[in-house]
Amino acid sequence: MATTHALAGVVLGTAVWALVPEAGMLPVLAAALGGLFPDFDLYAGHRKTLHFPVYFSALAVPAVAVAALNPTTTTLAVALFLAAAALHSASDVLGGGLELKPWLGTSERAVYDHWNGRWLAPKRLIRYDGAPEDLALTLAFAVPPVLAFDGLAETLVIAAVAVSGVYVLLRKPMVAVAETAVAAIPDHVVDYVPERFVRDLR
């Protein structure tokens, strides 16, 4: 889930905040955004357009080195954004494939490796986004920031967990609704819907 990735970034940010609290909350926010950023390609080449497991990692290494040598708010924010985006892009291979019913395990595409020009196969340690074990991971990632922060930051983390819980409950029913909706859409309208959303439903 996007919330799982965002909270994974927040965990990185929380660890850095504990070491360099004077940098403030901006690096933590940057880490959360970095965890979310790859999923901004959801409607256009998902897990390929903005997912760069190799390139984000390659950029994160020197950024982390710079931040370690000169830990300012800016250097830490840049390093955390890139590190969280790299973690997201690389960890998607541990989940399910790109099909709309990933619990069936029919897709062999988890995330695209631009460096080698090929799709990496899903490992399915987390069976699919929105699986119960995905929610368990989200809950685990929520613990450090909830313990470390209060106020708005804590509220946002709890809200992310709540959104995750609702998504887990609706994950499979949403596909059933989508099947009914797609069946009712005229062909000339379906042409404007991203292909990955209708490929498994028609």
C-alpha positions as CSV (number, residue, x, y, z in Angstrom):
1,M,0.0,0.0,0.0
2,A,1.1,3.6,-0.6
3,T,0.6,4.2,3.1
4,T,3.0,1.4,4.0
5,H,5.7,2.9,1.8
6,A,5.0,6.4,3.2
7,L,5.3,5.1,6.7
8,A,8.5,3.2,5.9
9,G,9.9,6.5,4.8
10,V,8.7,8.1,8.0
11,V,10.5,5.4,10.0
12,L,13.8,6.5,8.2
13,G,13.0,10.1,8.9
14,T,12.2,9.4,12.6
15,A,15.6,7.6,13.1
16,V,17.4,10.6,11.6
17,W,15.3,13.1,13.6
18,A,16.3,11.2,16.8
19,L,20.0,11.7,15.8
20,V,19.6,15.3,14.5
21,P,16.5,16.8,16.1
22,E,17.7,20.3,15.4
23,A,17.0,19.7,11.6
24,G,13.3,19.8,12.4
25,M,10.5,17.9,10.8
26,L,11.2,18.8,7.2
27,P,13.5,15.8,6.6
28,V,10.8,13.5,8.1
29,L,8.2,15.1,5.7
30,A,10.7,14.6,2.8
31,A,11.1,10.9,3.8
32,A,7.3,10.4,3.7
33,L,7.0,12.1,0.3
34,G,9.9,10.0,-1.0
35,G,8.1,6.9,0.2
36,L,5.0,8.0,-1.7
37,F,6.6,9.5,-4.8
38,P,7.0,6.3,-6.9
39,D,3.3,5.6,-6.7
40,F,2.5,8.9,-8.4
41,D,2.8,6.8,-11.6
42,L,-0.3,4.8,-10.6
43,Y,-2.3,5.9,-13.7
44,A,0.6,5.9,-16.2
45,G,2.9,2.9,-16.4
46,H,2.6,1.9,-12.8
47,R,5.8,0.5,-11.2
48,K,7.8,1.6,-14.3
49,T,7.4,5.4,-14.9
50,L,8.5,6.6,-11.5
51,H,9.9,3.4,-10.0
52,F,13.7,3.3,-10.2
53,P,15.1,0.6,-7.9
54,V,18.6,1.0,-9.3
55,Y,18.7,4.7,-10.1
56,F,17.1,6.0,-6.9
57,S,19.6,3.8,-4.9
58,A,22.5,5.1,-6.9
59,L,21.4,8.7,-6.2
60,A,20.7,8.0,-2.5
61,V,24.2,6.8,-1.7
62,P,26.1,10.1,-2.4
63,A,23.2,12.1,-1.0
64,V,23.4,10.1,2.3
65,A,27.2,10.6,2.3
66,V,26.8,14.4,1.9
67,A,24.1,14.5,4.6
68,A,26.4,12.5,6.9
69,L,29.3,14.9,6.4
70,N,27.1,18.0,6.5
71,P,23.8,17.3,8.2
72,T,21.7,20.3,7.5
73,T,17.9,20.4,7.1
74,T,18.3,20.5,3.3
75,T,20.9,17.8,2.9
76,L,19.0,15.5,5.2
77,A,15.7,16.1,3.4
78,V,17.2,15.3,0.0
79,A,19.0,12.2,1.3
80,L,15.8,10.9,3.0
81,F,13.6,11.6,0.0
82,L,15.9,9.6,-2.3
83,A,16.5,6.9,0.3
84,A,12.7,6.4,0.8
85,A,12.0,6.5,-2.9
86,A,14.8,3.8,-3.4
87,L,13.3,1.7,-0.6
88,H,9.9,1.9,-2.1
89,S,11.0,1.1,-5.6
90,A,13.2,-1.9,-4.5
91,S,10.8,-3.3,-2.0
92,D,7.9,-3.6,-4.5
93,V,9.5,-6.7,-5.7
94,L,8.7,-8.3,-2.3
95,G,4.9,-7.9,-3.0
96,G,2.5,-9.2,-5.6
97,G,2.3,-8.5,-9.3
98,L,0.5,-5.8,-11.3
99,E,-2.7,-7.6,-12.0
100,L,-5.9,-6.2,-10.5
101,K,-6.4,-9.5,-8.7
102,P,-2.9,-10.0,-7.4
103,W,-4.1,-12.6,-4.9
104,L,-4.4,-14.9,-7.9
105,G,-0.7,-14.6,-8.6
106,T,-1.0,-14.5,-12.4
107,S,1.4,-11.6,-13.1
108,E,5.2,-11.9,-13.2
109,R,5.7,-8.1,-13.2
110,A,6.5,-6.6,-9.9
111,V,8.7,-3.5,-10.7
112,Y,10.7,-2.4,-13.7
113,D,14.5,-2.4,-13.6
114,H,15.5,0.3,-16.0
115,W,19.2,-0.4,-15.6
116,N,18.8,-4.0,-16.9
117,G,15.7,-3.2,-19.1
118,R,13.5,-5.9,-17.7
119,W,10.6,-6.5,-15.2
120,L,11.5,-8.1,-11.9
121,A,9.3,-10.9,-10.8
122,P,7.2,-10.6,-7.6
123,K,8.4,-12.5,-4.6
124,R,5.0,-12.3,-2.9
125,L,6.3,-12.2,0.6
126,I,3.5,-9.7,1.0
127,R,0.9,-11.4,-1.2
128,Y,-0.6,-8.3,-2.6
129,D,-1.2,-4.6,-1.7
130,G,-3.9,-4.5,0.9
131,A,-3.3,-8.0,2.2
132,P,-3.6,-8.5,6.0
133,E,0.2,-8.8,6.2
134,D,0.5,-5.5,4.4
135,L,-1.6,-3.9,7.2
136,A,0.6,-5.6,9.8
137,L,3.6,-4.0,8.2
138,T,1.9,-0.6,8.2
139,L,1.1,-1.0,11.9
140,A,4.7,-1.9,12.7
141,F,6.0,1.1,10.8
142,A,3.6,3.4,12.6
143,V,5.0,2.5,16.1
144,P,8.3,4.5,16.0
145,P,6.8,7.8,14.8
146,V,3.8,7.5,17.2
147,L,6.2,7.0,20.1
148,A,8.5,9.8,18.9
149,F,6.1,12.6,17.9
150,D,2.9,14.2,19.1
151,G,0.5,16.7,17.7
152,L,0.0,16.9,13.9
153,A,2.7,14.3,13.1
154,E,1.2,11.7,15.3
155,T,-2.3,12.4,14.0
156,L,-1.2,12.0,10.4
157,V,0.5,8.7,11.2
158,I,-2.7,7.4,12.9
159,A,-4.8,8.7,10.0
160,A,-2.5,6.7,7.6
161,V,-3.1,3.6,9.6
162,A,-6.9,4.2,9.5
163,V,-6.9,4.7,5.8
164,S,-4.8,1.5,5.4
165,G,-7.3,-0.5,7.5
166,V,-10.3,0.7,5.4
167,Y,-8.4,-0.1,2.2
168,V,-7.6,-3.6,3.4
169,L,-11.3,-4.2,4.1
170,L,-12.4,-2.8,0.7
171,R,-9.5,-4.2,-1.4
172,K,-11.3,-7.3,-2.9
173,P,-14.8,-5.8,-2.9
174,M,-13.5,-2.8,-4.9
175,V,-12.5,-5.2,-7.7
176,A,-16.0,-6.7,-7.8
177,V,-17.4,-3.2,-8.1
178,A,-14.9,-2.4,-10.8
179,E,-15.9,-5.5,-12.8
180,T,-19.5,-4.4,-12.8
181,A,-18.6,-0.8,-13.7
182,V,-16.3,-1.7,-16.5
183,A,-18.9,-4.1,-18.0
184,A,-21.3,-1.1,-18.2
185,I,-18.9,1.3,-19.8
186,P,-19.2,1.8,-23.5
187,D,-16.2,0.7,-25.5
188,H,-15.4,4.2,-26.8
189,V,-15.1,5.4,-23.2
190,V,-13.0,2.4,-22.0
191,D,-10.4,3.5,-24.6
192,Y,-9.6,6.4,-22.2
193,V,-9.2,4.3,-19.1
194,P,-5.6,3.1,-18.4
195,E,-5.2,-0.3,-19.9
196,R,-4.0,-1.9,-16.7
197,F,-7.4,-1.1,-15.0
198,V,-9.4,-2.9,-17.6
199,R,-7.1,-5.6,-18.9
200,D,-8.2,-8.2,-16.3
201,L,-11.9,-7.1,-16.3
202,R,-12.9,-7.4,-19.9
